[in-house]
């Protein structure tokens, strides 16, 4: 979901709108562990922000179709 390397470029080649996002703030310590042996995120961020945001995005997208 982050804006780093994603599959979005391949989707856009087929006219599919795709965006990368990080649905919660992340500090430098957590960011430095991305794809490392100690990769992890604080569970409260996923539970409080990411889940709520992703549900809202899917609901609004589905309603617009």
C-alpha positions as CSV (number, residue, x, y, z in Angstrom):
1,X,0.0,0.0,0.0
2,X,2.9,2.4,0.3
3,X,4.0,4.7,-2.4
4,X,7.3,2.9,-3.0
5,X,7.6,0.3,-5.7
6,X,4.1,-1.1,-6.4
7,X,2.2,-2.9,-9.1
8,X,0.4,0.3,-9.9
9,X,2.6,1.0,-13.0
10,X,1.5,-2.3,-14.5
11,X,-2.2,-1.6,-13.8
12,X,-2.0,1.9,-15.3
13,X,-0.7,0.3,-18.5
14,X,-4.2,-1.2,-18.8
15,X,-6.0,2.0,-18.0
16,X,-6.7,0.9,-14.4
17,X,-6.4,3.8,-11.9
18,X,-4.1,2.8,-9.1
19,X,-2.6,4.7,-6.3
20,X,-0.1,3.9,-3.6
21,X,-0.7,5.2,-0.1
22,X,0.4,4.7,3.4
23,X,-2.9,5.0,5.4
24,X,-1.2,6.0,8.6
25,X,1.8,8.0,9.8
26,X,4.9,6.0,10.4
27,X,8.0,7.1,12.2
28,X,11.6,6.8,10.9
29,X,12.4,3.8,13.1
30,X,9.4,1.8,11.7
31,X,10.2,3.0,8.2
32,X,13.8,1.8,8.4
33,X,12.6,-1.7,9.1
34,X,10.6,-2.0,6.0
35,X,11.5,-5.3,4.2
36,X,14.0,-6.1,6.9
37,X,14.2,-9.0,9.4
38,X,12.4,-6.9,12.0
39,X,9.6,-5.5,9.7
40,X,6.6,-4.6,11.7
41,X,4.0,-1.9,12.4
42,X,2.4,-0.9,15.6
43,X,-0.9,-2.8,15.7
44,X,-2.8,0.2,16.9
45,X,-2.0,2.0,13.7
46,X,-3.5,-0.8,11.6
47,X,-6.5,-1.2,13.9
48,X,-7.3,2.5,14.3
49,X,-6.4,4.1,11.0
50,X,-5.6,1.8,8.2
51,X,-8.6,-0.5,8.6
52,X,-11.0,2.5,8.8
53,X,-9.5,4.2,5.9
54,X,-9.4,1.2,3.6
55,X,-13.1,0.3,4.4
56,X,-14.1,3.9,3.6
57,X,-12.2,3.9,0.3
58,X,-13.7,0.6,-0.8
59,X,-17.2,1.7,0.2
60,X,-17.0,5.0,-1.6
61,X,-15.5,3.4,-4.7
62,X,-18.1,0.7,-4.7
63,X,-20.9,3.2,-4.3
64,X,-19.6,5.2,-7.3
65,X,-19.8,2.2,-9.6
